[in-house]
Amino acid sequence: MTDTYEVIVVGGGAAGLSAALVLGRARRRTLVVDAGEPRNAPAAHMHGYLTRDGMPPAEFLAQGRAEIARYGVELVRDRAVAARKDEVFAVELASGRTVRARQLVLATGLKDELPPVAGLAERFGRDVLHCPYCHGWEVRDQAFGVLATSPMSVHQALMVTQWSKDVTLFLHRVAEEELTDDDLRRMAAAGVRVVPGEVAGLRIEDDRLTGVRLAEGAVHACEALFVAPRPVPQNDLLIRLGAELKETPFGAYPVIDERGLTTVPGLWAAGNASGFAEQVVNAASRGYRAGAAINGELLFADLDAAGV
């Protein structure tokens, strides 16, 4: 393997593999650096991706890796720990190797931090869920709970009523007075029950969620519990390279144009590295768009440099 490429893609999820596929088919020397920690690893299946609905995420990624290999794209299982830009980008890997490229795609995604409630992490992706569009159909018409992490959890409670009319909002550490009159009116109209009090844990029977237990001892029936994890963008490399970030309610994400180009020339962001609400199908689209744009950038740069 060489240490010099035209493009390096950091992140081997849907966005990174999609960008690499486009670049490989465009005959660009491309390297994918994949730490092997996809955000959707806890989920047994992914949904909402036309023709791939219900596919296990691991199978999706395995197929993607096989596809990029057919076009000569290299993939290494490693972690990018540092990056700098001089005439080209230099990316330092945890293995000690340094790789260089003219263009760099960061598809490093984000991590989900769950509230510190006993049992949540063990059930996450099974019957503790975060996205009704990803999992709502599979648990439809069951007894839903929504664990409040902020007053914005009212929105989540209202949304999941599209999949069940049996919905309880557990306020947990959110005070009742933090709810607005509009919140209360809408939840009443949707039939959402509101339960104050801190949640201490879950009731599990025969490896299935059956209830939510409050700190004061009461247990409320629940078969699917929705929660909004705190998203933690993996933006360390963006910061190191000087990309401008913008603060959002879901973390700091890079300022990008419609193609995914950051404020640093040659540095691109795709997938959840570019924004919070990128599902798998959206992430793949972002990667495709970045890959095509990068090929054009390289082509015209070379033509201009030729000076003909």
C-alpha positions in Angstrom: 0.0 0.0 0.0 1.2 3.5 -0.8 1.0 6.4 1.7 0.0 8.9 -0.9 -3.5 9.1 -2.4 -5.7 11.6 -4.2 -8.4 11.3 -1.6 -8.6 10.0 2.0 -12.0 9.2 3.5 -12.1 8.9 7.3 -15.1 6.9 8.3 -16.4 3.7 6.8 -20.1 4.1 7.3 -22.7 4.8 4.7 -21.4 8.3 3.9 -17.8 7.3 3.7 -18.3 4.2 1.6 -20.6 6.0 -0.7 -18.1 8.8 -1.3 -15.4 6.1 -1.8 -17.5 4.2 -4.3 -18.0 7.3 -6.5 -14.3 8.1 -6.3 -13.2 4.6 -7.1 -15.5 4.5 -10.1 -13.9 7.8 -11.2 -10.5 6.1 -11.1 -9.3 8.1 -8.1 -6.6 6.7 -5.8 -8.7 6.5 -2.6 -8.1 5.2 0.9 -10.9 4.6 3.5 -9.8 4.7 7.1 -12.4 2.8 9.2 -12.3 2.5 13.0 -15.2 0.0 12.8 -17.6 1.8 15.2 -20.8 2.6 13.3 -23.4 4.6 15.1 -26.2 2.1 14.2 -24.3 -1.0 15.4 -26.8 -1.6 18.3 -29.7 -1.9 15.8 -30.5 -5.3 14.3 -32.0 -3.8 11.2 -32.1 -0.5 9.3 -35.2 0.9 7.7 -36.4 3.6 5.3 -33.7 2.9 2.7 -35.4 2.0 -0.5 -34.5 -1.6 -1.6 -32.5 -2.0 1.6 -35.4 -1.8 4.2 -34.9 -4.3 6.9 -31.2 -5.1 6.1 -28.9 -5.6 9.1 -26.4 -2.7 9.3 -23.4 -5.1 9.4 -24.5 -6.7 6.2 -25.0 -3.3 4.5 -21.5 -2.3 5.4 -20.0 -5.6 4.3 -21.6 -5.2 0.9 -20.3 -1.6 0.7 -16.8 -2.7 1.5 -16.9 -5.4 -1.2 -18.2 -2.9 -3.7 -15.5 -0.3 -3.2 -12.8 -3.0 -3.4 -14.0 -3.9 -6.9 -12.9 -0.4 -8.0 -9.5 -0.4 -6.4 -10.3 1.6 -3.3 -8.2 0.6 -0.3 -9.6 0.2 3.2 -7.7 -0.1 6.4 -9.1 -0.8 9.8 -7.5 1.9 11.8 -8.2 5.2 13.6 -7.3 8.7 12.4 -5.9 10.4 15.5 -4.5 13.6 14.0 -4.5 15.6 10.8 -2.8 18.7 9.4 -2.7 20.5 6.1 0.3 21.9 4.4 0.5 21.5 0.6 -1.6 18.3 1.1 -3.5 16.7 4.0 -1.5 14.4 6.3 -3.5 12.1 8.5 -1.9 10.2 11.4 -3.3 6.8 12.2 -3.3 5.0 15.5 -1.1 2.3 14.0 1.7 4.9 13.6 1.3 5.2 9.8 0.9 8.7 8.2 -1.1 8.9 4.9 -1.4 11.9 2.6 -3.9 13.1 0.1 -5.0 16.2 -1.9 -8.5 16.0 -0.6 -9.9 14.7 2.7 -13.5 13.5 3.5 -14.5 13.3 7.1 -17.4 10.9 7.6 -16.6 10.3 11.3 -20.2 10.5 12.5 -21.3 11.0 16.1 -21.8 9.0 19.2 -25.0 8.7 21.2 -24.8 9.3 25.0 -27.7 7.8 26.8 -29.1 9.2 30.1 -27.6 7.3 33.1 -30.6 5.1 33.8 -30.0 1.5 34.7 -30.7 -0.8 31.8 -31.0 1.7 29.0 -27.7 0.9 27.3 -28.3 -2.8 27.4 -31.6 -2.5 25.6 -30.7 0.3 23.2 -31.5 -0.6 19.6 -33.9 -3.4 20.8 -36.8 -2.0 22.8 -35.1 1.2 23.9 -35.2 3.3 20.8 -34.6 6.8 19.6 -36.1 7.2 16.1 -39.7 6.3 15.3 -39.0 6.5 11.6 -36.3 3.8 12.1 -38.2 1.6 14.4 -41.8 2.8 14.9 -43.4 0.3 12.5 -41.7 -2.7 14.2 -43.2 -1.7 17.6 -46.5 -0.3 16.4 -49.5 -0.4 18.6 -47.5 -1.4 21.7 -47.4 0.5 25.0 -44.9 3.3 24.3 -42.9 5.3 26.9 -40.9 8.4 26.2 -38.1 9.2 28.6 -37.8 13.0 28.9 -34.3 14.4 28.7 -35.4 18.0 28.2 -38.7 19.9 27.5 -38.1 19.1 23.8 -39.0 15.5 24.6 -42.6 16.6 24.3 -42.0 16.8 20.6 -40.8 13.2 20.6 -43.8 12.0 22.6 -46.2 13.7 20.1 -44.4 12.2 17.1 -44.6 8.6 18.3 -48.4 8.8 18.6 -48.4 8.2 14.9 -47.3 4.6 15.7 -49.3 4.0 18.9 -52.1 5.6 20.8 -50.8 4.2 24.1 -48.0 6.7 24.9 -46.7 7.8 28.3 -44.2 10.7 28.8 -42.0 10.0 31.8 -40.8 13.4 32.9 -37.8 11.9 34.7 -35.8 15.0 35.7 -37.8 17.5 33.8 -40.0 19.6 36.0 -43.7 19.8 35.2 -43.6 23.6 35.2 -41.1 23.5 32.3 -43.9 22.3 30.1 -45.7 25.1 28.2 -49.5 25.5 27.9 -49.1 24.4 24.2 -47.2 21.3 25.3 -50.0 20.3 27.7 -52.7 21.1 25.2 -51.2 19.1 22.4 -50.5 16.1 24.6 -54.0 16.1 25.9 -55.3 16.2 22.3 -53.0 13.3 21.3 -53.9 11.3 24.4 -50.4 11.3 25.8 -50.2 10.6 29.6 -47.7 12.5 31.6 -46.0 10.8 34.6 -43.8 13.0 36.9 -41.0 11.6 38.9 -37.5 10.3 38.3 -37.1 7.0 36.4 -34.8 4.6 38.2 -34.7 1.6 35.8 -36.5 -0.8 33.6 -38.5 -4.0 34.2 -37.3 -6.8 32.0 -39.1 -10.2 31.8 -38.1 -13.0 29.5 -35.6 -10.7 27.8 -38.4 -8.2 27.0 -39.1 -4.7 28.3 -42.4 -4.8 30.2 -42.2 -1.7 32.4 -40.5 1.5 33.6 -39.8 1.8 37.3 -39.8 5.1 39.0 -37.5 6.0 41.9 -40.5 6.0 44.3 -41.2 2.4 43.4 -44.2 2.5 41.0 -43.9 0.5 37.8 -45.7 1.6 34.6 -46.3 -0.8 31.7 -44.1 -0.1 28.7 -43.1 -2.3 25.8 -41.0 0.2 23.8 -39.2 3.2 25.4 -38.1 6.1 23.2 -35.3 8.3 24.4 -33.3 11.1 22.8 -29.6 10.4 23.4 -27.2 13.4 23.6 -25.4 13.4 20.3 -21.7 13.9 20.5 -20.2 14.9 17.1 -16.9 13.3 16.3 -15.4 16.7 15.2 -11.9 16.5 16.6 -10.2 16.4 13.2 -12.4 19.2 11.9 -11.3 21.4 14.8 -7.6 20.4 14.3 -7.8 21.4 10.7 -9.4 24.8 11.5 -12.8 24.2 9.9 -15.5 26.7 11.0 -18.1 25.1 13.2 -21.7 26.2 14.0 -23.4 25.5 17.3 -26.8 23.8 17.1 -29.1 22.3 19.8 -27.5 18.9 18.9 -23.8 19.9 19.0 -21.2 21.7 16.9 -21.2 20.8 13.2 -19.1 22.2 10.3 -20.2 25.1 8.1 -20.5 23.4 4.7 -21.8 24.3 1.2 -24.4 22.3 -0.5 -21.8 19.7 -1.7 -20.3 19.2 1.8 -17.2 21.4 1.4 -16.1 23.0 4.7 -14.5 26.4 5.1 -11.1 24.7 4.6 -10.3 24.1 0.9 -10.2 20.4 0.1 -11.8 19.3 3.4 -15.3 17.8 3.1 -17.8 16.5 5.7 -20.5 13.9 5.1 -23.1 11.9 7.0 -23.5 12.6 10.7 -20.2 14.5 10.7 -22.1 17.2 8.8 -25.3 17.2 10.8 -27.4 15.4 13.4 -30.4 14.2 11.4 -28.6 12.1 8.7 -30.3 8.7 8.4 -28.4 6.0 6.5 -30.1 6.9 3.2 -29.3 10.6 3.7 -25.7 9.8 4.7 -25.2 7.8 1.6 -26.6 10.6 -0.5 -24.2 13.1 1.2 -21.3 10.9 0.5 -22.2 10.5 -3.2 -22.5 14.2 -3.6 -19.2 14.9 -2.0 -17.4 12.2 -4.0 -18.7 13.6 -7.3 -17.8 17.1 -6.3 -14.3 16.1 -5.3 -13.7 14.3 -8.6 -14.6 17.6 -10.4 -12.4 19.7 -8.1 -9.4 17.4 -8.8 -10.0 17.3 -12.6 -10.2 21.1 -13.0 -7.3 21.7 -10.7 -5.1 19.4 -12.8 -6.3 21.0 -16.1 -5.6 24.5 -14.7 -2.2 23.4 -13.5 -1.3 22.0 -17.0 -1.4 25.6 -18.2 -2.4 24.7 -21.8 
